Amino acid sequence: MITCSCGRSYSPYRAQKNSEIYYQLKCKDGCTNNIHNLTERDITNEISKVIDQIHFTDDELEEIESVADVEINKIAITRNKELDNLHRERKRILKDMDYLKKNKISLLREGAMEPDEIVKEFRATEEQLKEVEARQQAYNESERDMLDYVITFSELVKEASTIYKVANDEEKRRLTFLIFSELTIVDGKLEKYVAKDPFASLLSRRTDIVYSGAPGGI
């Protein structure tokens, strides 16, 4: 999970003189990384800096609330259009399924389709129907509810930073794997990372942090 910019991974080991865990790295030829040994404390300190930035700031929350009503109305219009499209798509799929059911004998008799082709086509339409219905279900929450969920999640993550700093080794490991899928450390500093959803969604608002391999934001 923890790599250098050259692609090589850090390997953990425990120093004989004490119980502290270190991470060692053997870089590829030509790599400019000058620090090949890190303590676990060095790594968790770098991770803490990112976790501190995941949640909305007070200024951001104030800005969100100030434009919420206008933006929610815009989202509602887009959502309603999408729901209309999904409703039409669902009707089309059901019509196709009804056609296959009613005309199965005729299609076989006339040689228009083989039995396995009919089964395959019917299963494909069933999968299409499931996908459309799942997308319809996703719109059941109101726009305000969705916004409140995001803000609540942000507030919960705000506590994660404090928890991370006082957690034991195993808890820190679990939190790290919960939030990140990749960490790139160069010269003892976290150069970039890939965060998992929904953490990535919150971090993507930041233009002063490098994440998902893209300096300056995505």
trRosetta pair geometry for C-beta under 8 A, 3 or more apart (Angstrom, degrees):
i j d omega theta_ij theta_ji phi_ij phi_ji
1 9 7.9 79 35 -140 33 112
1 176 7.7 107 134 137 152 115
1 177 7.3 -91 -104 -97 161 82
1 180 7.2 102 -179 112 118 106
1 181 7.4 -131 -137 173 95 33
1 182 6.6 -153 -164 -115 63 38
1 183 6.0 41 143 21 84 97
2 9 6.7 98 79 -157 59 75
2 10 4.6 -35 104 35 110 117
2 23 6.7 -24 97 -166 145 155
2 43 6.7 -29 -119 -136 153 136
2 183 4.7 -24 -107 77 70 110
2 184 7.9 161 -160 -90 53 24
2 185 6.1 2 -171 5 100 116
3 7 6.2 -24 180 -158 133 24
3 8 6.4 154 -155 82 85 33
3 9 5.1 -52 -97 -96 79 58
3 10 7.0 -156 -96 -6 27 78
3 182 7.1 -30 21 -163 111 93
3 183 7.3 145 24 82 64 56
3 184 5.6 -30 77 -107 82 71
3 185 7.7 152 78 26 31 71
4 7 7.0 -32 73 30 77 24
4 8 5.1 6 34 59 112 84
4 9 7.9 -146 5 -79 77 16
4 10 7.4 115 -38 -51 83 84
4 25 5.7 109 -42 -171 124 146
4 27 5.6 -75 96 -105 168 95
4 31 6.4 38 139 -165 138 145
4 33 5.0 -79 -153 -26 125 164
4 184 6.9 71 -165 -158 14 79
4 185 6.8 -56 -96 72 55 63
4 186 6.2 96 -152 -89 75 76
5 31 7.2 152 71 -147 86 102
5 32 8.0 -16 63 49 130 88
5 33 6.7 162 29 -53 95 114
5 184 5.8 76 -77 -179 63 124
5 186 5.1 8 -16 -73 112 129
5 191 6.2 -25 -65 71 110 163
6 27 5.1 92 36 -159 151 91
6 28 4.3 -161 169 27 133 106
6 30 7.8 144 -115 83 128 77
6 31 3.9 -56 -52 -98 143 124
6 33 6.8 -111 -7 1 111 120
7 28 6.9 28 49 -19 96 131
8 25 6.0 118 112 -165 116 94
8 26 6.3 -118 179 78 153 57
8 27 5.6 -164 32 -116 143 42
8 28 6.0 176 -34 -29 117 81
8 31 7.7 -66 15 -64 120 162
9 25 7.5 -147 113 -117 28 88
10 23 4.0 29 165 168 124 116
10 24 6.7 142 -160 63 73 27
10 25 4.9 -48 -101 -70 71 99
10 38 6.9 -29 -143 37 146 116
10 185 7.1 3 -36 50 139 123
11 23 6.7 150 69 -156 28 66
11 24 5.4 -32 63 62 85 83
11 25 7.3 153 14 -81 74 47
12 21 5.5 -6 -164 -179 110 112
12 22 7.1 147 -151 82 58 41
12 23 5.4 -36 -91 -96 60 73
12 24 7.9 144 -105 14 12 76
12 40 7.5 35 -127 -76 112 104
13 21 7.3 157 81 -156 27 68
13 22 5.7 -24 66 66 77 90
13 23 7.8 141 18 -101 69 27
13 24 6.0 4 13 -2 118 118
14 19 6.6 -24 -163 -157 115 44
14 20 7.4 155 -147 84 69 34
14 21 5.5 -44 -94 -102 72 66
14 22 7.4 146 -107 18 21 78
15 18 5.6 19 86 50 114 71
15 19 7.9 -75 60 -25 81 3
15 20 5.8 7 28 66 116 83
15 21 8.0 -169 0 -106 79 19
15 22 5.8 71 -44 -11 97 120
20 39 5.9 -27 164 -143 124 110
20 40 7.0 -158 -176 23 79 100
20 41 7.5 -42 -153 -13 117 109
21 39 7.2 110 84 -163 54 64
21 40 4.3 42 77 -30 102 128
21 169 7.6 94 7 -132 140 138
22 37 5.8 -8 -179 -168 123 93
22 38 6.7 151 -162 80 70 39
22 39 5.7 -50 -105 -102 69 51
22 40 7.2 -110 -85 -27 23 74
23 37 7.2 155 78 -154 51 45
23 38 4.7 -15 57 63 101 92
23 39 7.6 141 13 -130 81 4
23 40 6.9 111 -26 -76 100 61
23 43 6.5 57 5 -43 144 136
24 36 6.5 29 -160 150 63 85
24 37 5.6 -7 -104 -103 70 76
25 33 7.3 -41 110 117 143 143
25 36 4.7 -133 65 -152 86 73
25 37 7.5 -153 21 -65 79 39
25 38 7.9 34 -10 2 112 98
26 36 7.1 54 -83 -156 37 128
27 31 3.6 -113 167 57 130 149
27 33 5.3 171 -84 55 148 113
27 36 6.7 -112 -17 -101 99 108
28 31 5.2 108 60 -37 70 113
32 186 7.7 34 87 -167 85 121
33 36 7.1 108 122 -74 105 71
33 186 4.9 -115 -103 -144 100 78
33 187 6.0 -144 -143 -46 66 63
34 187 5.6 33 42 -105 88 88
35 38 6.7 72 142 -66 113 89
35 186 8.0 120 44 171 97 36
35 187 5.1 103 10 -140 111 37
35 188 4.5 -4 78 -39 167 91
38 42 4.4 -120 -169 73 96 139
38 43 5.8 95 136 -47 132 91
38 185 6.9 -16 -41 134 164 151
38 188 6.1 158 -102 -115 109 75
39 42 4.7 112 55 -6 74 97
39 43 7.5 -144 97 0 48 83
40 43 5.7 -55 -156 37 40 111
40 44 6.2 33 152 -15 72 107
40 169 7.3 5 153 -126 155 104
41 44 5.9 -56 -141 41 31 105
41 45 6.2 38 157 -25 64 106
42 45 5.9 -58 -154 31 26 113
42 46 6.8 23 152 -16 61 106
42 188 5.9 -76 -177 -154 132 94
43 46 5.8 -57 -156 34 34 110
43 47 6.4 31 150 -17 68 107
43 183 7.7 78 -161 138 105 151
43 185 6.8 -69 -113 -75 87 158
44 47 5.4 -51 -144 38 38 113
44 48 6.2 50 153 -30 66 100
44 164 7.5 -175 -170 161 101 101
44 172 5.7 -23 -117 -169 127 144
45 48 5.6 -47 -150 26 31 117
45 49 7.2 38 151 -25 59 97
46 49 5.9 -47 -162 21 36 114
46 50 7.5 27 147 -11 62 100
46 185 6.7 105 90 -110 172 112
46 188 7.9 -172 -61 159 132 59
46 189 6.5 161 -116 -151 126 41
46 190 3.9 145 170 -28 122 110
47 50 5.9 -58 -162 35 41 108
47 51 6.3 37 147 -18 73 107
47 164 7.3 -129 114 174 107 142
47 172 7.9 117 80 -173 148 102
47 176 6.0 -44 -147 -108 157 102
47 180 7.6 -104 -132 -14 109 144
47 183 7.3 -38 -87 -119 98 144
47 190 7.0 132 -68 -71 48 148
48 51 5.6 -56 -144 39 35 111
48 52 6.3 45 154 -29 66 103
48 161 6.5 94 -160 -153 77 84
48 164 5.9 177 -104 109 83 128
48 165 6.0 66 -122 -79 133 90
49 52 5.8 -50 -155 26 28 118
49 53 7.2 17 151 -14 58 109
49 190 7.1 -176 58 34 120 133
50 53 5.8 -67 -159 36 37 107
50 54 7.2 55 147 -48 68 89
50 190 6.7 -83 -38 110 119 161
50 193 6.6 -5 -109 32 164 153
50 195 7.9 -167 163 -76 132 121
50 203 7.4 7 -174 -116 97 132
50 209 7.2 114 -122 -157 83 138
51 54 5.8 -28 -154 -8 42 117
51 157 7.6 -145 -166 175 78 92
51 160 5.8 -117 -172 110 118 104
51 161 4.6 161 123 -95 104 79
51 164 5.5 59 91 8 172 160
51 175 7.9 18 -101 152 144 122
51 179 6.9 -49 -95 -133 94 175
52 161 4.9 89 -86 -126 59 145
53 203 6.9 73 110 -118 102 85
53 206 6.1 30 162 -79 124 158
53 209 6.2 143 127 -64 161 150
54 154 7.5 -167 128 -138 79 69
54 157 4.7 -94 107 151 126 137
54 158 7.9 -148 78 -72 90 47
54 160 7.3 -9 52 59 142 129
54 161 7.8 -178 28 -54 104 104
54 179 7.7 -89 -83 -144 149 129
54 199 5.8 -46 -137 -150 128 89
54 202 5.1 61 -176 106 72 133
54 203 6.0 -43 -115 -66 69 88
55 154 4.4 116 -144 180 77 81
55 155 6.7 97 -145 -83 129 25
55 157 4.8 177 -68 86 94 100
55 158 4.0 20 -50 -71 171 83
55 161 8.0 -99 2 -16 116 119
55 202 6.9 -17 -92 180 26 144
56 60 4.2 -133 -166 92 93 125
56 61 5.0 114 128 -58 128 83
56 64 7.0 -28 -152 -16 153 140
56 151 6.9 -41 20 -128 144 70
56 154 4.6 21 3 175 94 154
56 202 7.5 -107 -49 -150 71 107
57 60 4.6 99 51 5 75 102
57 61 7.1 -137 94 -5 40 86
58 61 5.7 -53 -148 36 32 112
58 62 6.4 34 153 -20 64 106
59 62 5.7 -55 -150 36 32 113
59 63 6.4 31 152 -18 65 106
60 63 5.6 -55 -148 37 33 111
60 64 6.2 38 152 -23 66 104
60 205 7.7 87 -140 135 142 148
61 64 5.6 -50 -146 33 31 115
61 65 6.5 29 157 -15 64 106
61 151 6.9 92 -125 -137 99 112
62 65 6.0 -56 -149 38 29 108
62 66 6.4 32 153 -25 63 108
63 66 5.6 -55 -148 31 32 114
63 67 6.8 -1 164 6 65 107
64 67 6.9 -82 -154 49 24 86
64 68 6.0 50 152 -67 66 97
64 147 7.5 165 169 -168 117 114
64 151 7.2 170 112 -86 155 114
65 68 5.4 -26 -139 -15 32 124
67 70 5.5 -62 -169 49 68 110
67 71 5.2 59 138 -20 93 114
68 71 6.1 -69 -142 45 24 103
68 72 5.7 26 163 -24 67 112
68 144 7.9 72 165 -115 118 78
68 147 6.3 106 -144 -180 112 164
69 72 5.9 -54 -141 34 24 112
69 73 6.6 27 157 -20 60 104
70 73 6.0 -58 -159 31 29 111
70 74 6.9 28 148 -18 63 104
71 74 5.5 -51 -153 33 39 114
71 75 6.4 38 150 -18 68 104
72 75 5.6 -53 -148 38 34 112
72 76 6.3 41 150 -27 66 103
72 143 4.4 141 -155 121 92 135
72 144 6.2 30 -139 -67 149 71
72 147 6.7 -66 -89 -29 111 142
73 76 5.5 -49 -147 30 32 116
73 77 6.8 36 154 -21 63 100
74 77 6.0 -53 -157 30 32 111
74 78 6.7 27 149 -12 64 106
75 78 5.7 -58 -152 40 36 110
75 79 6.0 38 151 -23 69 108
75 143 4.9 134 91 -126 126 134
76 79 5.6 -53 -144 36 30 113
76 80 6.3 32 157 -22 64 104
76 143 5.5 -89 -66 -24 85 143
77 80 6.0 -53 -149 33 28 110
77 81 6.7 28 153 -17 61 105
78 81 5.8 -57 -154 35 32 111
78 82 6.4 30 151 -18 66 108
79 82 5.6 -59 -150 38 33 111
79 83 6.2 34 153 -21 68 105
79 139 5.7 149 -167 -143 110 119
79 143 7.1 -148 -13 -67 150 105
80 83 5.6 -50 -145 35 32 113
80 84 6.5 37 153 -21 63 101
81 84 5.7 -52 -153 32 32 113
81 85 6.6 30 150 -17 64 105
82 85 5.6 -54 -151 36 34 112
82 86 6.3 33 152 -18 67 106
82 135 8.0 -111 158 156 112 115
82 139 7.1 177 94 -81 115 145
83 86 5.6 -53 -144 38 33 111
83 87 6.2 39 154 -25 65 103
83 136 6.8 89 -131 -127 80 80
83 139 5.8 -148 -79 109 106 166
84 87 5.7 -52 -149 32 30 114
84 88 6.6 27 153 -15 63 104
85 88 5.9 -56 -152 37 32 109
85 89 6.3 32 151 -19 65 109
86 89 5.4 -54 -145 38 33 114
86 90 6.2 38 154 -23 66 103
86 132 5.5 157 -160 -166 90 92
86 135 5.7 -150 -116 99 138 115
86 136 5.2 173 138 -74 144 91
87 90 5.8 -51 -149 32 29 112
87 91 6.6 30 152 -18 62 104
87 136 7.7 98 -68 -105 65 126
88 91 5.7 -53 -151 35 33 112
88 92 6.5 35 151 -21 65 105
89 92 5.7 -53 -150 34 33 113
89 93 6.5 31 154 -18 66 105
89 132 5.3 -160 108 -121 116 138
90 93 5.8 -54 -148 36 32 110
90 94 6.3 30 155 -17 66 107
90 129 6.8 83 -136 -134 75 75
90 132 5.0 179 -78 131 84 142
90 133 7.0 92 -110 -67 122 74
90 136 7.3 9 -54 -44 139 142
91 94 5.8 -56 -146 39 30 110
91 95 6.3 34 153 -23 64 107
92 95 5.6 -55 -151 34 30 114
92 96 6.5 31 151 -19 64 104
93 96 5.6 -53 -152 34 34 112
93 97 6.4 33 151 -19 66 104
93 125 5.5 158 -164 -167 89 92
93 128 5.1 -162 -119 106 134 116
93 129 4.9 175 134 -77 143 84
93 132 6.5 -172 2 10 150 150
94 97 5.6 -52 -147 36 34 113
94 98 6.3 37 152 -20 65 104
94 129 7.1 92 -65 -108 70 123
95 98 5.7 -52 -147 35 31 112
95 99 6.4 36 152 -23 63 104
96 99 5.6 -52 -150 31 32 114
96 100 6.6 31 153 -17 64 103
96 125 5.2 -154 102 -121 120 142
97 100 5.9 -54 -152 35 33 110
97 101 6.5 32 152 -19 65 107
97 122 6.8 87 -130 -140 78 78
97 125 5.1 -178 -72 125 88 141
97 126 7.4 93 -103 -68 126 67
97 129 7.3 5 -43 -50 140 139
98 101 5.7 -56 -149 37 33 112
98 102 6.0 20 160 -11 69 112
99 102 6.2 -63 -141 43 26 102
99 103 5.7 -16 174 17 65 120
100 103 6.7 -74 -126 54 18 85
100 104 6.2 50 166 -71 60 86
100 107 7.8 -25 -137 -4 60 155
100 118 6.3 149 -162 -160 107 90
100 121 6.3 -173 -107 105 141 114
100 122 5.3 -177 132 -85 156 94
100 125 7.2 -178 0 19 145 152
101 104 6.4 -27 -154 -26 20 111
103 106 4.7 -56 -164 48 77 115
103 107 5.4 82 133 -30 91 100
104 107 5.9 -58 -147 35 26 111
104 108 6.5 21 157 -15 63 109
104 118 5.9 88 -134 -162 92 150
105 108 5.9 -61 -151 38 29 108
105 109 6.1 26 156 -18 67 111
106 109 5.7 -57 -141 39 30 110
106 110 6.0 15 164 -7 66 113
106 112 7.9 13 124 20 74 127
107 110 6.3 -62 -140 45 23 100
107 112 4.6 -86 -152 63 72 111
107 113 4.6 -1 161 33 117 106
107 118 6.4 131 98 -87 139 120
108 111 7.6 30 178 -72 30 32
108 112 8.0 -69 -50 43 19 77
108 113 6.9 -56 -76 75 54 77
108 114 7.9 67 -119 -140 76 23
108 115 6.5 36 -111 -72 118 74
108 118 7.3 -43 -65 -33 95 145
113 117 4.4 -136 -169 91 94 125
113 118 5.2 111 127 -59 132 84
113 121 7.3 -52 -150 -1 148 142
114 117 4.5 95 54 2 77 107
114 118 7.3 -143 92 -8 41 83
115 118 5.8 -54 -153 31 33 111
115 119 6.6 29 153 -15 66 105
116 119 5.6 -51 -147 38 37 113
116 120 6.1 40 153 -21 67 107
117 120 5.6 -54 -144 38 30 112
117 121 6.1 30 156 -19 65 107
118 121 5.8 -56 -146 38 28 109
118 122 6.2 27 156 -19 64 108
119 122 5.8 -57 -147 36 28 110
119 123 6.4 26 156 -17 64 107
120 123 5.9 -57 -149 37 29 109
120 124 6.4 31 153 -22 64 107
121 124 5.6 -54 -149 33 31 114
121 125 6.6 28 154 -16 65 104
122 125 5.9 -55 -150 37 32 107
122 126 6.5 37 149 -22 64 104
123 126 5.4 -50 -149 33 35 116
123 127 6.5 36 152 -19 65 102
124 127 5.8 -53 -153 34 32 111
124 128 6.6 35 148 -20 64 104
125 128 5.4 -49 -148 35 38 116
125 129 6.3 42 151 -23 66 102
126 129 5.6 -52 -150 33 32 113
126 130 6.6 34 151 -20 64 102
127 130 5.7 -49 -149 33 34 113
127 131 6.5 35 153 -20 64 105
128 131 5.8 -56 -152 35 31 112
128 132 6.4 28 154 -16 66 107
129 132 5.9 -57 -147 38 31 109
129 133 6.2 26 157 -15 66 110
130 133 5.9 -60 -145 41 27 108
130 134 6.2 31 155 -23 64 107
131 134 5.8 -54 -149 33 28 112
131 135 6.6 26 153 -16 63 105
132 135 5.8 -57 -153 36 32 110
132 136 6.4 34 149 -20 65 104
133 136 5.4 -49 -147 35 36 115
133 137 6.3 42 152 -24 65 103
134 137 5.6 -50 -150 32 32 115
134 138 6.7 41 149 -28 62 100
135 138 5.6 -45 -153 23 36 117
135 139 7.4 30 152 -16 60 102
136 139 6.1 -63 -164 32 37 107
136 140 7.9 62 141 -48 62 84
137 140 5.7 -21 -169 -19 48 116
138 141 7.9 -46 172 19 44 96
141 145 4.5 -126 -175 90 96 127
141 146 5.2 114 120 -58 125 88
141 149 7.5 -11 -177 -18 153 139
142 145 4.5 99 56 3 80 104
142 146 7.1 -145 94 -6 44 84
143 146 5.7 -54 -152 35 33 112
143 147 6.4 33 151 -18 66 105
144 147 5.7 -53 -149 37 33 111
144 148 6.2 34 152 -19 66 106
145 148 5.7 -55 -147 38 30 112
145 149 6.4 36 151 -25 64 103
146 149 5.5 -49 -150 29 32 115
146 150 6.7 32 153 -19 64 102
147 150 5.8 -53 -153 33 34 110
147 151 6.4 29 152 -15 66 107
148 151 5.8 -56 -146 40 32 110
148 152 6.1 34 154 -21 67 108
149 152 5.7 -57 -146 38 28 111
149 153 6.2 31 154 -21 65 106
150 153 5.7 -53 -149 35 29 113
150 154 6.4 34 151 -22 63 104
150 198 7.9 -134 -122 167 79 143
150 201 8.0 -95 -134 119 111 131
151 154 5.5 -51 -151 32 33 115
151 155 6.6 33 151 -19 64 103
152 155 5.7 -53 -151 35 33 111
152 156 6.5 35 150 -19 65 104
153 156 5.6 -54 -151 35 34 112
153 157 6.4 33 152 -18 66 105
153 198 6.4 -4 159 91 157 140
153 202 7.7 -144 112 -58 110 132
154 157 5.8 -56 -149 37 31 110
154 158 6.6 46 147 -34 62 98
154 202 6.2 155 -101 -120 91 135
155 158 5.3 -39 -156 16 36 122
155 159 7.6 35 150 -15 59 95
156 159 6.1 -54 -168 29 40 108
156 160 7.2 51 137 -34 65 97
157 160 4.9 -35 -158 10 50 124
157 161 7.8 58 153 -24 65 84
157 199 7.2 147 -121 -109 143 87
157 202 7.0 170 51 54 167 173
158 161 6.8 -44 -174 14 37 107
159 162 5.8 -57 -164 39 52 110
159 163 6.0 51 143 -21 78 109
160 163 5.4 -58 -145 41 35 113
160 164 5.9 43 156 -29 70 104
160 175 6.7 156 -169 -152 106 126
160 179 7.9 129 158 -68 151 133
161 164 5.8 -50 -147 29 27 114
161 165 6.8 25 156 -19 60 105
162 165 6.1 -59 -155 31 31 109
162 166 6.9 0 159 5 65 109
163 166 6.6 -79 -153 49 29 91
163 167 5.9 46 153 -53 70 106
163 171 7.7 -108 156 154 95 128
163 175 7.4 167 107 -91 108 150
164 167 5.6 -43 -142 7 28 121
164 172 6.2 88 -158 -116 75 80
164 175 5.5 -150 -102 114 95 162
167 171 3.5 -127 -174 98 117 123
167 172 4.8 156 94 -56 120 74
167 175 6.6 144 22 -5 173 137
168 171 5.1 90 51 13 69 105
168 172 7.1 -132 97 -7 32 91
169 172 5.8 -59 -150 36 28 111
169 173 6.4 30 153 -21 64 106
170 173 5.5 -52 -150 33 33 115
170 174 6.5 32 153 -19 65 104
171 174 5.7 -53 -147 36 33 110
171 175 6.3 31 155 -16 65 106
172 175 5.8 -56 -146 39 31 110
172 176 6.2 35 154 -24 65 107
173 176 5.7 -55 -149 34 28 113
173 177 6.5 19 157 -10 64 107
174 177 6.1 -59 -147 42 29 104
174 178 6.2 35 152 -27 64 108
175 178 5.4 -53 -146 32 32 117
175 179 6.4 14 161 -8 66 110
176 179 6.4 -70 -149 42 25 98
176 180 5.8 -36 179 36 67 110
176 183 7.8 -34 -173 -38 112 141
177 180 7.1 -73 -111 61 23 71
178 196 7.3 -117 156 47 40 137
179 195 6.0 -39 164 -143 76 91
179 196 6.3 -170 -177 33 23 96
179 199 4.9 84 -148 -59 80 174
180 183 5.7 41 155 -56 151 95
180 193 5.5 -58 -134 -178 122 121
180 194 6.6 109 -162 78 75 56
180 195 5.7 -55 -101 -106 62 55
180 196 6.7 -157 -97 -10 9 88
180 199 7.9 -76 -63 91 53 150
181 194 4.8 -48 62 98 95 109
181 195 7.4 133 10 -144 81 9
181 196 5.6 107 -35 -63 99 90
182 193 6.0 172 93 -156 69 55
182 194 4.0 47 38 26 103 107
183 190 6.4 -60 -165 -133 95 102
183 193 5.1 -3 -108 -111 58 100
184 190 7.2 102 75 -162 54 59
184 191 4.8 -61 108 61 100 102
184 192 4.8 10 48 57 122 78
184 193 6.6 -157 19 -74 75 52
185 188 6.9 -5 174 -141 107 12
185 189 6.7 166 -154 79 73 27
185 190 5.6 -41 -98 -95 78 50
185 191 6.5 157 -119 1 20 87
186 189 6.4 -31 70 61 62 79
186 191 4.5 33 18 -43 108 134
190 193 6.3 -8 179 -42 114 112
191 210 6.8 -42 157 88 52 144
192 210 4.6 -78 -100 131 84 112
192 211 6.5 164 -161 -106 77 23
192 212 7.6 -94 177 45 108 17
192 213 5.5 87 156 -91 149 41
192 215 7.8 -85 -91 -66 119 70
193 210 7.8 113 18 106 66 77
193 211 5.7 -30 67 -129 76 73
193 212 7.6 -15 97 -44 48 39
194 200 7.6 -9 -180 -97 59 122
194 211 7.1 123 -100 179 32 75
194 212 5.2 77 -114 -103 73 59
194 213 7.0 1 -71 -20 95 89
195 199 4.4 -113 170 105 121 107
195 200 4.1 168 89 -77 97 74
195 203 5.3 96 26 25 158 148
195 211 6.1 -17 -2 -167 105 127
195 212 7.2 -71 24 -53 74 88
196 199 5.7 57 68 36 62 109
196 200 6.3 -135 107 -23 11 105
197 200 5.2 -55 -78 36 55 107
197 201 6.0 54 -134 -23 81 101
198 201 4.7 -37 -167 26 73 122
198 202 6.7 70 140 -17 82 95
199 202 6.0 -59 -158 38 38 106
199 203 6.1 28 151 -13 72 112
200 203 5.7 -61 -141 45 32 107
200 204 6.0 44 157 -38 67 104
200 211 7.3 174 -135 149 78 132
200 212 6.8 69 -144 -56 117 122
201 204 5.9 -47 -146 20 26 116
202 205 6.6 -47 -174 11 38 109
203 206 5.8 -48 -171 20 55 115
203 209 6.6 -86 -172 89 95 142
203 211 5.3 101 139 -59 127 176
204 211 7.2 -119 -86 80 57 134
204 212 7.8 10 -95 4 92 135
204 217 6.9 98 -170 -155 59 85
204 218 5.7 -56 -144 50 102 105
206 209 4.3 25 118 21 131 112
206 211 7.5 79 68 0 110 128
206 217 6.7 -163 97 -93 47 102
207 216 6.0 3 -168 -171 82 55
207 217 4.1 -45 -113 -33 66 137
209 217 7.7 75 59 -75 65 73
210 213 7.8 9 171 -135 94 10
210 214 7.1 -175 -154 81 70 37
210 215 4.9 -25 -109 -101 105 61
210 216 7.7 17 -96 -9 72 41
211 214 7.0 -21 74 50 50 79
211 218 7.6 -82 80 -17 89 109
212 218 6.0 -9 70 -49 135 139
214 217 6.8 -43 115 105 109 15
214 218 5.0 91 73 -77 153 85
